[in-house]
Amino acid sequence: MQFSLNVLNQFISAAGAFLGMSLSDRMPRRKVLVFGTIVVAFMLFITGGLSKLWVENANTGTVDPRVGHAAVISYFSFWFVYVVTIRYTYAYRSYSFQVLFQLHAIAGPVPR
């Protein structure tokens, strides 16, 4: 089961990568980076909460498969949103460099 879920996650990430690369020139980098960071943080919070609930239920002997399914779906959704908004938009690599370059151009060379 774990192998199947890992393979499914790779296909979902590949679909997100393709979508992110195809839209990378059409999306505004700064807005996508900020929006993606907020959404990914929120989705990671949901995934962590569902995983904690699953462990608490397992410790008490109550197993609800709906909680496990929701945790897996939120995990897959987290990776899809991460790949589309942050990973393959080239924002996370180029934006910080652009900001540093812009500050360097405004302030001049850093004295040594």
FENUR-V999924 format. One record per pair of residues at least 24 apart in sequence whose C-alpha atoms are under 6 Angstrom apart, sorted by the first residue. I is the first residue (numbers start at 1). GAP is how many residues later the second one is. Records with the same first field share a line. If there is no record, write none. Layout:
I = GAP ; GAP
//
This chain:
13 = 67
16 = 64 ; 67 ; 68
17 = 66 ; 67 ; 71
20 = 64 ; 68 ; 69
21 = 67
24 = 65
29 = 62
32 = 53
33 = 53
36 = 49
43 = 35
47 = 24 ; 27 ; 28
//
